[in-house]
Structures are given as C-alpha cells and as structure tokens.
C-alpha cells in the first residue's frame, strides 16, 4: 500500500502539532512529578478513565473509601495516549487535600492492559485512539442526515479488525415516511443478510425497545455521523447526563458537533455507555488490502478459492469473489463499495 503523501503545508502543520504535543507532555510531566514529589498523594489504586480533557483526565476511583468518586488527574509523560474506558493505576490527592469532583488533583502512573482499542485515522493518516475496553459498538444511523452505506462499511471493517461486536441502530425511526422507510429497510436488510444485528429506535418518542437488555453488563460505545442523535439517546437512557443536543442544520442537514470528548456513563441496570464525538468520516488509510478483505465477513468463505493465488479480485478470470457476486452470494453493492474503499487505500 502506498503511503499517503502530504503537501508542504500539511507536513508543516503535522510538525507543529507534534512540537505542541511534546511541549504539553513536558508541562504534564512537570505537574505530575511535582505532585508525586510533594507527598500530597495517597496510595496507588485502580481507576477508570471516564473522560479526557487535553492535558488532564477524569478518573473514577474503583476501590477504597473514594470508590465511585471522580477526580481530575495529571498523567505521567511516559504513558501512551490515554482514552475513555482505560483502566489505570493512579494516586488520589491525600486526605485533607480536597477530594471528589471539585477537589484536588491526582496523578495517573500506569496503564493496565486493554482488551480492545477503537482507533480512527486523522486527516493526516495518524491513528487516533477513541475508546478502549469496549464490548459492543452501537453504530447509529438515521433517516437524516441520510446514511452513507460506504461509511457504515468503514465502521464495520473497523469493528471486524478490532474484534468488537457491532449492532446497527436506526434512530429517529419516527421520522420515516414511505420512501425513506423503503430505503432504510433495504439498507438494513443488506447487513442483516450477512449476520449483523440491527435495531430500530427513536430517542424523541422514547421508543428504545430493549436497549438496556442489549447493553447488559457490557461497555458500549456509540459511534456515527454527527446529527444522528447519539447524545439524544444518551439523554433518554440517562436523563442526568445533560448532554447538549443540537438541531440538524436546515441548510446542509449535516449534524452539528455537540460532544467534544468521549465520556463514559454508568447505566442504571448495569453496563457502561460511552458517547463519542460525532464522526462524519471514518477513513481506513491505516489498513492494507488484506486487512480490508478480512473486514468483509461475507467474503471469508470464498477467499483462497480463486483460480490464481495472487488474484486481485478485479478482472481476473476465475475470481471466487466475482463468481459469488454473480451467484448473489455476495451483494453486488457491497462488492462495489469494497472496490471503492480499496481505491481509497491506494489513492487516499
């Protein structure tokens, strides 16, 4: 796979961003070291990162007298980028130094092993972690803004590559008319046919069916285009979350970004819910063609059965994937979108 080429302006911006990150890391390290050396911290314990705010994070105590309380924390500079859902070792402010959400500052000293990590590439091809230790991804779509099947495919490929189970959630089902309902039914049927679970819900009419049962005791992340109603779903499921919700732009019908950082919420019936910033695009520039192929679940029975070992699945005779398409064992639309995504790997 050819590397994505940056313009001189883009390269300069990337370098400036890196320099700013190094400077911030230095300040972070100095603040964390000062606290560690001052002795104004309690004993090390396990914590859960519930939100990230640039140079600081919110950590929920998982043990001890402070269990359940949230502390703002500095991070040691030698730690990799922490994200919502991370389990960490941290030190709270010592007794008498101020505690709980409005109190003193703690320090995160270590990152515990992650079971899963959801990442997405930024516009320059650098991978950006989104959330960790996720059991289930709720991929939210809506009649408006009109869903992109290509974007849905990108998310599903990302899910397959990270080993996280996805469920496609159609929100705003109450807005469906005859025409849009037919489109949504056809789109969802295409994914149901290859084994993906789907749900139809409406945050505005509080028709959330069995979402609590779906979430169960799992850690779930909401992803999808801006404006599909992710924060509205959080507001209904967790009325105290007080997530801001912005209306769809009347002109563009593109959603307004209202969530600025991924944040973890505890569900009343158990399980955790992570609301992530709206993502209009979800590039796959960081994967190669073999990984892209493995992200299409319905392709798997046919891979390795082509006439030629080095089949590129384009115009070669005896291509097992193309035969499967001709026999309706693979949806032609999905195969076409695979080709589009592959071209994006070669010419991002």
N, C-alpha and C positions, 0 to 999 in steps of 0.2 A: 504494500500500500504506500503510495507516495505521500510525503509529508505535506501538510498544509503550508503554503508559502505566505509570509506576512509582508505587507508593504512596509516601507521605511517608517511611516508614521505609526503603524501598528506595532512594529518592533520597538520603537522608542517608547510607546505607551506601556508595553509589557515590561520593559526595563525599568521605567519609572515606578510602575506598580510594585515590582519586586523590591526596589530600593525602599519604597514606603513600608512594605511589609517587614523588611529587615529592621527598619527604624522602630516600627511599632513593637516588634519582637524584643528589641533591646530595652524599650521602656517597660514592657511587660515583665521581662526578666528582672529588671532592677526593682520594680514594685514588689514582685513576688519574693525575691531574695531578701529585700528589706523586711518584709513581714516574717519570713522564716527565721531571720537572724534576730529579730526583736524578741522572740519568745512569746509573742502575743497570740499564739495559735494553740488550739487544742490538739489532741492525739489524732493520728491518721485513721480514717474510716472510709467506708464505701459510700459513694454518692451517685446520683443520676443527673445527667445534664438535661435540663428541660428547656433551655433557650440559650441562644448565642447572640451577644451584642458586640461585635467587633473585637475589642481587646479584652472583654470580660464575658463571663458566662454565669448563668443561674444554675446552681446545683442544689438538688433536693437531698437532704440527709436521709439515708436508708437504714440507719441504726442509731442506737444510743438515745439519750434524753431529747435530742433535737429531731428525732425521726419525723419526717413529713414536713419539716420546716425548709424554707428556701433561702439560700444565701448567695449573694453576689460574690464571685471569686475571680482572682487573678489566675493566670496559668504560667507554669514554668516554661521557659523559652524552648527547652529541648523536647517538648511534646509536639507530636504531629497535630494537624488541624483537628480540633475537637468539634463535634456536631451534636445536635439534639438526639437523644437516645443513647449516647455514650455512657458507659458505666466507668467510674473513675475512682481513684484514691485521692482524698483531699483532706485538708485540715481546716476546721472551722475556727472562727475567732474564739479566743479563750473566754471563759466565763467572766462576765463583768465588762467585756469589750463591746457589748452590743450584739444582739442575736436576731434571728428571723429575718423577714424580707426587708425591713428597713434598717437593719443593724450593720455590724461590722463586716469586714471583707475577709474571705477565706482564700485559700490557695490550693489549686489542683496540682498534685505532684506526679500522678501516673495515670495512664490509660489502661483499663482492663481489656482483655481480648474481645473483639467484636464477632458476633455470629454472622452478620450481614452488613453491607455498606452500600447505600444507594448513592451513586455519583452521576454527575452530568458534566459535559464539557462546556467551558465558557466560550465566547465568540472567538477566542484565540487558540482553542484546542486543548487548553489546560483543564485537567479534571478537577471538578469542584464537588466535595462531599456535600450531601444534602441531609441525610439522616442515617442512623445506624441501629443495629439490633432489631430490624423490622421483620415481622412475621407475615404481614399481609399488606398489599398495596391496593388501595381503592382508587381506581382510575376514573375520575369524574368527567363526564361529558354532559352536554345539554343541547337542546334544540338551537339555542342562541347563546353565545356565538356558535355558528354551525361547526360541528366537529370535523376535524380532518382525519380521515382514515389513516393517512400516512403518519400523522403524529401518534395516533393510537398504536400503530405498528411499532413505532420507535420505542414507546413506553414498554410494550410487550416484549420486545427484544431485550431491553434493559432488564426487565424482570427475569427473563429466562437466563440471562448471563449472570445475574446475581443470586439466582436461586430463590427469589421471593415470589410467593404466590400472588397473582393479581385477580381482582374482581372488577369488571367494568360496571360503573354505576351511572345510570342515566338519571340526572337530576332535572328538575323543572318539568317533570312529566305532565304536569297540569297545563303546560303551555302548548302541548301538541295539538295540532289540527290534523285534518285528514291527510294532507300532503306531507307534513313533517313527520307524522306518525308512521307513514309508509316508509319514509327514508330511514328513520331510526330503527324500525323493525327489521329492515333489510340489512342494515349495518350490524346490529346486534346478532342477528341470525348467522351472519358470516363467522362471527367469533364463537358463538355457541356451538356451531357445527364442528369446530376443531377443539372443543373441550374447555373453553373459557367460561367461567360463571359470570352472569350478568344480573343486575337488579335495576328496577325502575322505581324511583322515589321522587318526592317533592318536598323540599325544605319549606316552601312558602305555605303549603297546606298541611305540613307536618305528617305527610304520608311516608314514613320511614320504614314501614314494614318491619322486617326482622333485623335491623342493623345492629342492635345490641347483641342479638344472638350471633350474628355474623362476626362481630368483633370478638365476642367471648372474652378470654383472658389474654388475647394477643396484643402485640404492639402493632398498630395500624397507621399507615401514613396516607394522607390524602394528596393526590397529585392531579394535575390537569391544567388546561388553559386558564388564563385569567378570565373571570366573569362567569364561570360555570357554576358558581355557588358553593365553593368549598367552605368558606367562612360562614355562610348561611347554614350549612349542615352542622357545623360546629356549634353555632348559636342555638339550634334546636336541640341537639343532643346534650349540650352543656350550656344552659342559659346564662350561667355566671361567667362564661368565658369572655363575654363582652368584646367579641371580635368585630372590628369595623367591617361593614359591607358597603360596597359602592355599586351604584347602578351601572348598567351597560351603557356605553356611550351611544346616544341616539344617532350620531353621525357614522361611526365606524362599526358599531356593535362589537367592538373589541373590549374585553374587560379592563377595568382599571385595577392596577396592582394595589391591594389594600393590606396584605400581610407582608411585612418586611423581614421577618425572620421565622424560621421553623420553630414551633413551640409545642411542647408535649402537655397533654391534658389527661388526667385520670378519669375514666368512665365510672359512673355510679355503680354499675353492675360488674365492674372488673375490667381489666384491659386498659390500654393506653391509646390515645389518639394523637397523632402528630399532624398539625396543619402546616403545610409548606408554602413558601412563596409561589405565586402564580407563575407558570412557565408556559409561554406561548410557543416556544420551540424547544425541542429536545433532541439535539444533534447526536450522532453516533460516530463522530470523527475519530474517536479513540479506539474503535474496534476494527478488526481486519475482516476480510471476506469470509474466512472460515467461521469466525465468531458470529457474523451476521447470519450465515446459513444455519448455525445451531440455534439462533434465536427464533427461527420459524418452526414451530413444533410439528406442523403437518408435513414438513419436508423430510423429517428424520427417517421414516421407513424407506425412502427412496434414495437417500444418499449412499453412494458406493455402488449403485447398480447401473450406472451409466456405461455405455459401450467403451468409452475412453476414460482411463484413470484420471487424466488431467482435464476432464470436461469442465468448461467454464459456464455451462448452463445458459448459453446464449443461442447460437445457431448450429451447434454440433449435432450430427446425426446420432440417434440412439441415446439422447439425453433423457434420463429417467424422470427428471422433474417435468420436462416438457410433455412427455408421454402422459404423466399423471395429470397434468393440466388438461390435455386433450380428452382424457377419460373422466374429467370432472372430479378427480380425487383430490386435486388441489384447486382452489378457487383462482380463476384467471386474474381477478383483480388483485388478490394478494401476491401472486407471482409478479405481476406488473409493478406493484409497489416495491417488492424486493429488488427488482432491477433498478428502480429509481433510487432506492437507498444505496445500492451498490455503486451507482454512478456518483453519488454524493461522497462515498469513501474515496473515490479516485479523483474527483474534482470538487472538493468541499467549497 
